[in-house]
Every structure is written in C-alpha cells, then in structure tokens.
Amino acid sequence: MTINLSDRDVVTPLRQQRATRMIFFVAGLGMASWAPLIPFVKNRVNADDATLGLLLFCIAAGAMLMMPFTSRLIARFSYRLIILCCCIALALILPLLLIGTSLGALAVLLLCFGAANGILDVTMNAQAIVVEQASGQANMSGFHGFYSLGSIAGAGGVSMLLGASLPPIMAAALVAAGVLLLALMAFPQLLRRRHAHRAQQQGVLQALCQRVVLIVAVLCFFIFLIEGAMLDWSAIFMATERGMALHHAGFGFAIYSIAVAIGRLYGDRIINRIGGTKVLTGGGLLAAGALSVLLVSTSVPLALGAIFFIGLGLANIIPLLFTTAGNQPELSADVAIPAVTLVGYSGLLAGPALIGFSAHWVGLSATFVAGVFILLAVALSARQVMARQ
C-alpha cells in the first residue's frame, strides 16, 4: 500500500511515534479509570445488578454503533482532530457520570462514552498503522503496550485516590484533566488528513468481503473472546476450580495484565528480529500450552504462573492481526481497521455470556478447553495470514 502523508507529517516520525504512544496511553487511562467508579455510580442511581448490566452494555453498544462510520470521519477530517475530539468527549463525560441520578441520562452518557471510545480506538489504530508503515519496522505492539500501561495507571490510580478518601467526582476530574493535558501535548504531532484513497469509500461489509480481512476479523473475534474470558472469568476459575480465596482470586487477572504489558512493550523488538509470522505462531502455541497447564494443574502457584504465560502468549497477537489487516494492498487501513475492530469487539461483548452458558452446561474447565483449540488454530493460520501483508 502506498502511504501518502503531507510534508508536515513526515518531518518528525519519531515524535509521531511518541505522540501515538501517548494517545494509546490516554485511551487506556480514560477507559480503565471508569472501572473503579462503577460501584459509586451504581449506588448513586440505586441500580440493581440487572439494571447495571444493561447500563454497562450501553458502552459496548455506543462503540459498536459508531465503529462502522469511523472510516468516513477519517476520510473527511484529520486523524488528529478526531482523536482530540474523542479525548475531549471522554474527559467531559467521565465526571458527569458521577453527577446525575437519572437512569435515562446515565444511559445516554454511557452510550456517548462508548461511542467516543469506539471512534478513538479505531482512529488511533488506523493512525498507528500509517506511522508503523512510514517507520519501516514494527511499532504496533509497543503502541498497544502503552494502552496496557494506561489501563494499569487508570484503574490503579483511581483506586489509590479513592482509597485515600478522595471523593469519586474529584478522582474522575483529575483523570479528565490528565486525559486533556496528554491529548493536547500529543495533538501537534498527530497525523493530519491522509490523501483520498478509493477504498475509503467502501464500508465495513465490503471490507469483510476481502478474504484476508475476514480471516483476521474472525481470529480477532476469538482472541478478544479469550481476553474477555481472562477479564471476567479468571478470578472465578481460580476461586471455584483451584480453591483460591475469593479476596485473592483477582490476583490472577492482575498477573495476566502485567504479562500482557511486558509482552507488548518488548514485542516490537522481537518482531523486528524474528518476524511477525514466528511471533504469531509462537504466541499462539505458548498461550495454548499455558492454558493447558492451567487446566490440569492443581497447584495455585503453578496456575498463576500459567496465567502469566497466557498473557505473554496473547500479548502480541492482536497488534499483529491489526497490522496485517491494515497492510492489505487492496484496502485502506481506514476501512480495514473498523471492520476488524467491530468484529473483535463483538467477541469481547458476546464472550462472557457464551462462556457463562457453556460453563453452566459443561463446566468452566471444559469450556476453557475450547480456548486451547482456538489458540492452536491461530498458531496454525499464522503463515497464511501474515503472508498476505
């Protein structure tokens, strides 16, 4: 694919990379900061668990509703303007979520919060593809690594502020200020408008008609499903299947998150040295093997170690799949990335429910066995998928 950037876009490629990393950090920071605030919002609107579930669904619904239209926004406006507007929206909405007491108003705010996050997710990944292609080497894993660092900073920082007895609205306001400050710092070095590309006129459905994009989207669906399983079910698995104390079971996901961050921060170096095909194959095999160990182990330390290696194995799969989708010669990244992200998000959304139904009928351990086969399929498909870049 020919990359067409304005003269001002190619002057400072290293600064563009730093700015892109900063935006990925901001996206992780803004989204993860919401998690520790959920109980306070739940109490404020006096919502039961079922109502809370519907409210949380609004975030995913808002994101998925807007993702198919993001390529048109990118074609009409600049990457930098869309990214800045999304960051401003996240910064404004986050404190507002802690003010209102109306369920209807909260649902609308969460829809907008999800929409801003969805547009930001697609746009920053599309920008990342362009910046990576211009650099001539792998950068995507590092970008996603900064998203992981932002998530850790957001969830951990807000939890610490709340633990220090800071009012939730003040904690949200501090995060919002940080999001705005970092976004404004990154803005001058973000990409301007990309020149018109014929594929930008295509939609998500047309993009999914491309064989490789469809394969990558399906793989993203299943990998996001597994990542969702680690988020929503790892603590339950450690408590019910391995007898870990409930108040310690959450350490499993913390270990997984740290492993993913480490794997992504070092991923670009490994990819540049041995190639994406080997990393995708090795990551799938490592995660499949570690998940198998988790399923057969009876020792809690061994199970936690297996979770760490699952995180290492999974760390670079999504960045590599996004890079593959964005590098298709027949299709602009501005169209391919929304298609792949939309299908991937549907896996993240549907995954917890599918796993819950399956666990009810066959058990949680038996359900996780399916993950081993999925990861083996990813490893086996690596050569075919990566060969089409």
Secondary structure, DSSP 8 states (H G I E B T S, - for coil): ------HHHHS-HHHHHHHHHHHHHHHHHHHHTTGGGHHHHHHHHT--HHHHHHHHHHHHHHHHHHGGGHHHHHHHS-HHHHHHHHHHHHHHHHHHTTT---HHHHHHHHHHHHHHHHHHHHHHHHHHHHHHHHHTS--HHHHHHHHHHHHHHHHHHHHHHHHTT--HHHHHHHHHHHHHHHHHHHGGGS-------GGGG--HHHHHTSHHHHHHHHHHHHHHHHHHHHHHHHHHHHHHTS---HHHHTHHHHHHHHHHHHHHHHHHHHHHHH-HHHHHHHHHHHHHHHHHHHHH---HHHHHHHHHHHHHHHTTHHHHHHHHHHT-TTS-HHHHHHHHHHHHHHHHHHHHHHHHHHHHHH-HHHHHHHHHHHHHHHHHHHHHHHTT-
